[in-house]
Amino acid sequence: MRVTAARLHRVRLPLVHAFATSSHRKAELDHILVELEDASGAIGWGEIASPSDPYYAPETVESCWHIAERYLLPAVLGQEWDEPEQVPRLWAKVRGNQFAKAGVDVAAWVLWSTLRGVPLAQALGGTRAEVTAGVSLGIEPTIDDLLTQVRRQVDAGYPRVKLKIAPGWDVEPVRAVRAEYPDLDLHVDANGIYSESAGHLAALLALDEFGLTMIEQPFAPRNLLAHTRLQRAVETPVCLDESVETLDDLETALSLEALRVLNIKVSRMGGLTAARAAHDLARASGIAVWCGGMHEFGIGRAANVALSSLPGFTLPSDVSASEKYYARDVVTPPVVARRGVVQVPESAGLGHGVDTDLIAATTIATASL
């Protein structure tokens, strides 16, 4: 197989509801869509779902554009490969830049599975026909506003709700949600904002009483020892997200017993190739995994659904319906969740059409190689 042309599209879509984390608030998103085309004219689509600002990770939309256009796409163009797992080797000298790599890697998988006439999930080794979805809710102005958002998602049938937390917005919001929904699969995500100061530790330890499914990424990404110490002090499983960008990171975290749950994000780990390898290692190590999201448009969301069909994804994943985030998505049909369950597409490749008219109307920059 040989890619003969590649294109980048910087697409901007508004969110239906503004989303706030411990570091920032956003009302619209810019993501980069990747097209890889072979000599037959077949196209594989991928998505670079990096944040616009370097708060979640060092990468930004601008840095990803530069790396994809200058290094990744030139490394792929004209090169022969037989399996999509071989594609990351073409840019092996490029360090880091996982979000940029992920968009190109996903496009390679979609192109390959499309040409083979198999669904992306099957190409990855997926075994599920449907995936249980959870939702992620941001920090709201008031606890009443948060309860309104939780109620909306529970009424829509989602069986798991994740709450973003930050110092000063942790114990009381969780207490309020748990009081109203005593049996809800509930977990929290700090995006690494806490330290081991007395006040911060007291809040994290207090969360142990609420029967949470997990406390996700309480400390900074590289502070694995703090996660180990917290995991020894609480019954609630600690989940790592930002800490694990590579298989080496995962092996280190496992050795330190710094986690009991792993959030695997296709974007954070550099694509489907690395994400599948992380799934395999975590499963062999007895670690529960789920697929996290970056508010992907439909292309990245469909890739997440395909990954979540692998057997080790035993917890609800962030693959909620397109309509939760976007009034109109870039795939047709959009990703749909019915009572919190998403069907895994059975058609070849991505399993969705791509709305090129919407992409053209919302693109603010393009590049062709």
C-alpha positions in Angstrom: 0.0 0.0 0.0 1.3 3.5 -0.8 -0.2 6.9 0.1 0.1 9.3 -2.9 -1.6 12.4 -1.5 -2.4 13.9 1.9 -4.5 16.8 3.1 -5.1 18.7 6.3 -8.2 20.6 7.3 -8.4 22.8 10.3 -12.1 22.6 11.2 -13.9 24.7 13.8 -17.2 23.5 15.4 -19.1 25.2 18.3 -20.0 23.1 21.3 -23.7 22.8 22.2 -22.7 23.5 25.9 -19.5 25.2 27.1 -17.2 22.8 28.9 -14.9 23.8 31.8 -12.1 21.8 33.4 -9.6 22.7 36.2 -7.5 24.6 33.7 -9.7 26.3 31.1 -13.2 26.7 29.6 -14.1 26.2 25.9 -17.2 27.0 23.8 -15.8 25.9 20.4 -13.1 23.5 19.2 -10.6 23.5 16.4 -9.5 20.0 15.3 -7.4 19.0 12.3 -8.8 16.4 10.0 -6.4 14.2 8.1 -7.0 12.7 4.6 -4.7 10.0 3.3 -5.3 8.9 -0.3 -3.8 6.0 -2.2 -3.3 5.5 -6.0 -6.8 4.0 -6.4 -8.4 7.2 -5.0 -9.5 5.5 -1.7 -9.3 7.8 1.3 -8.7 7.2 5.0 -9.8 9.9 7.4 -8.1 10.7 10.8 -8.5 13.4 13.4 -6.0 15.4 15.4 -8.0 16.2 18.4 -5.5 18.3 20.3 -6.6 21.1 22.6 -6.0 24.7 21.4 -3.9 25.5 24.5 -1.0 23.6 26.2 -2.9 22.9 29.4 -3.9 19.2 29.1 -0.7 18.4 27.1 2.2 20.3 25.6 0.7 20.1 22.1 -1.6 22.7 20.5 -3.5 22.9 17.2 -0.7 25.0 15.8 2.1 22.7 16.9 0.2 19.6 15.6 -0.3 21.3 12.2 3.4 22.1 11.9 4.5 18.6 12.9 2.0 16.8 10.6 2.7 19.0 7.6 6.5 19.2 8.0 7.4 15.8 9.3 4.7 13.1 9.6 3.0 13.4 6.2 6.3 13.7 4.2 7.5 10.6 6.0 4.4 8.6 4.9 4.0 9.9 1.3 5.2 7.5 -1.3 6.3 4.8 1.2 5.3 1.2 0.8 3.6 -0.5 3.8 1.5 -3.6 4.2 -0.1 -3.3 7.7 -1.1 -0.1 9.5 1.1 -1.0 12.5 4.1 -0.3 10.2 3.2 3.3 9.6 4.5 4.7 12.9 7.9 3.3 12.1 8.0 5.7 9.1 8.3 8.6 11.6 10.3 6.8 14.3 12.8 9.7 14.6 10.1 12.1 15.6 9.8 12.2 19.4 6.6 13.0 21.3 3.9 14.9 19.4 1.4 12.1 20.2 -1.7 14.0 19.1 -0.3 14.8 15.7 0.8 11.2 15.2 -2.6 9.9 16.3 -4.4 11.7 13.5 -2.2 10.2 10.8 -2.1 6.8 12.4 -5.9 6.6 12.5 -6.2 7.7 8.9 -3.8 4.9 7.9 -6.0 2.3 9.8 -9.1 3.7 8.2 -7.6 3.6 4.7 -6.3 0.0 5.2 -9.6 -1.3 6.6 -11.6 0.4 3.9 -9.5 -1.2 1.1 -9.7 -4.6 2.9 -13.5 -4.3 3.1 -13.5 -4.9 6.9 -14.9 -2.7 9.7 -12.3 -0.8 11.7 -13.2 -2.6 14.9 -12.7 -5.9 13.2 -9.3 -4.8 11.9 -8.3 -3.9 15.4 -9.4 -7.2 16.9 -12.6 -6.0 18.4 -15.1 -8.5 19.8 -18.1 -6.4 20.8 -21.1 -5.4 18.7 -22.0 -2.6 21.1 -20.1 -0.3 23.5 -21.4 1.1 26.8 -20.9 4.9 26.8 -20.4 7.3 29.7 -20.4 11.1 29.7 -18.0 13.6 31.1 -19.3 16.8 32.7 -17.3 20.0 33.2 -17.2 22.3 36.2 -20.4 24.3 36.4 -21.1 27.7 38.0 -23.2 26.2 40.8 -24.0 22.8 42.2 -27.6 23.2 41.1 -26.3 23.7 37.5 -24.2 20.6 37.8 -27.2 18.6 39.1 -29.2 19.8 36.1 -26.5 18.5 33.7 -26.3 15.2 35.6 -30.0 14.7 35.5 -30.1 15.4 31.7 -27.5 12.7 31.0 -29.0 10.1 33.4 -32.4 10.7 31.8 -30.8 10.1 28.4 -29.8 6.7 29.7 -26.1 7.1 30.3 -25.0 4.6 33.0 -21.8 6.4 34.0 -21.1 10.1 34.7 -17.6 11.6 35.2 -17.3 14.9 37.0 -14.4 17.3 36.5 -13.0 18.4 39.9 -10.5 21.0 41.1 -9.5 22.3 44.5 -12.6 24.0 46.0 -14.9 22.1 43.6 -14.6 18.5 44.7 -16.1 17.1 47.9 -19.3 19.1 48.0 -20.3 18.7 44.3 -19.6 15.0 44.5 -21.6 14.7 47.8 -24.6 16.4 46.1 -24.5 14.2 43.1 -24.1 11.0 45.1 -27.0 12.0 47.4 -29.3 12.4 44.4 -28.0 9.3 42.6 -26.8 6.8 45.2 -26.4 4.0 42.7 -24.9 5.9 39.7 -21.6 4.8 38.3 -19.7 7.9 39.2 -16.1 9.0 39.0 -14.1 12.1 39.1 -11.3 13.6 37.0 -8.8 16.2 38.3 -6.6 16.5 35.2 -3.5 16.6 37.4 -4.3 19.8 39.3 -3.8 18.5 42.9 -0.7 18.4 45.0 0.2 16.5 48.2 -0.4 19.6 50.3 -2.5 18.9 53.4 -5.6 20.6 52.1 -5.5 18.9 48.8 -4.8 15.4 50.3 -7.7 15.9 52.7 -10.1 16.5 49.9 -8.9 13.5 47.9 -9.1 11.3 50.9 -12.6 12.5 51.7 -13.8 11.4 48.3 -13.2 7.8 49.4 -16.5 7.7 51.2 -18.7 8.2 48.1 -18.2 4.8 46.4 -16.6 6.3 43.3 -15.6 4.0 40.4 -12.2 5.8 40.3 -10.3 9.0 41.0 -8.7 10.0 37.7 -5.3 11.7 37.4 -5.3 13.6 40.7 -1.6 14.6 40.4 0.7 15.9 37.7 1.5 13.6 34.9 5.1 12.7 35.9 4.4 12.5 39.6 3.8 8.7 39.6 5.0 8.3 43.2 2.2 10.6 44.5 -0.3 8.4 42.7 1.2 5.3 44.3 1.0 6.9 47.8 -2.6 7.9 47.3 -3.6 4.5 45.9 -2.2 2.9 49.1 -4.2 5.3 51.2 -7.7 4.9 49.6 -10.0 2.1 48.6 -11.1 3.9 45.5 -9.1 2.9 42.4 -6.7 5.5 41.0 -6.9 5.9 37.3 -4.1 7.4 35.2 -4.6 9.5 32.1 -2.0 12.1 31.3 0.7 10.1 33.0 0.6 7.4 30.3 1.7 8.6 26.8 3.8 5.5 25.9 4.1 1.8 26.7 7.2 2.7 28.7 5.1 5.0 30.9 2.6 2.3 31.5 5.2 -0.3 32.4 6.7 2.1 34.9 3.3 2.9 36.4 2.5 -0.8 36.7 5.8 -1.5 38.5 5.1 1.3 41.0 1.5 0.1 41.5 0.4 3.7 40.8 -3.0 2.7 39.2 -5.8 0.2 39.2 -7.5 1.6 36.1 -6.1 3.0 32.9 -7.8 5.6 30.6 -6.6 4.9 27.1 -6.9 7.8 24.8 -6.2 7.3 21.1 -5.0 10.9 20.8 -2.8 10.9 23.9 -1.0 7.7 23.0 -0.3 8.5 19.4 -3.0 6.5 17.6 -4.7 3.2 17.4 -1.5 1.2 17.0 -0.2 2.3 20.4 -3.6 2.4 22.1 -4.2 -1.3 21.1 -0.8 -2.2 22.5 -1.6 -0.4 25.8 -4.9 -2.3 26.0 -3.0 -5.6 25.5 -0.5 -4.8 28.2 -3.0 -3.5 30.7 -5.3 -6.6 30.2 -2.4 -8.9 30.7 -1.6 -7.1 33.9 -5.1 -7.3 35.3 -5.8 -3.5 34.9 -9.2 -2.4 33.9 -9.3 0.0 30.9 -11.7 2.4 29.3 -11.5 4.7 26.3 -11.3 8.4 27.2 -12.1 11.2 24.8 -11.0 14.6 23.7 -14.4 15.9 22.5 -13.6 14.4 19.2 -15.6 15.2 16.1 -17.3 12.1 14.5 -14.1 10.8 12.9 -12.1 10.5 16.1 -15.3 9.4 18.0 -15.8 6.6 15.5 -12.2 5.5 16.0 -12.8 5.5 19.8 -15.9 3.3 19.4 -13.9 0.8 17.3 -11.1 0.7 19.9 -13.7 0.3 22.7 -14.9 -2.9 21.1 -11.7 -4.7 22.2 -12.3 -7.2 25.0 -10.3 -5.4 27.7 -12.5 -2.3 27.7 -14.7 -3.5 30.6 -15.7 0.0 31.9 -18.0 2.6 30.1 -16.0 4.7 27.6 -16.2 8.3 26.6 -18.0 7.6 23.3 -21.3 9.4 24.0 -23.4 10.5 21.1 -22.4 13.3 18.7 -25.4 15.4 19.7 -24.1 15.8 23.2 -21.3 18.0 21.9 -22.2 19.1 18.3 -25.4 20.3 16.6 -24.1 18.8 13.4 -21.1 16.4 13.2 -18.7 15.7 10.4 -19.8 12.1 10.0 -23.1 10.7 8.6 -24.9 9.2 10.3 -23.6 10.8 13.5 -22.6 8.6 16.4 -25.8 7.7 18.2 -26.2 6.4 21.8 -29.5 4.7 22.8 -29.9 4.4 26.5 -26.2 4.8 26.9 -25.2 2.1 24.3 -23.4 2.8 21.0 -23.5 0.2 18.2 -20.2 -0.7 16.6 -20.4 -0.1 12.9 -20.4 -3.2 10.7 -19.5 -1.5 7.4 -15.9 -1.3 6.0 -13.5 1.3 7.3 -14.7 4.0 9.7 -18.3 2.8 9.4 -19.6 6.3 8.7 -19.7 8.6 5.8 -17.8 11.9 6.0 -19.8 15.2 5.5 -17.4 16.9 3.2 -19.8 19.8 2.7 -19.8 20.6 6.4 -16.0 20.2 6.5 -15.7 22.7 3.6 -18.0 25.2 5.3 -16.2 25.0 8.7 -12.6 24.8 7.5 -10.4 27.7 8.4 -7.1 26.4 7.0 -6.0 23.7 4.6 -2.8 22.1 3.4 -2.2 19.6 0.6 0.9 17.4 0.0 
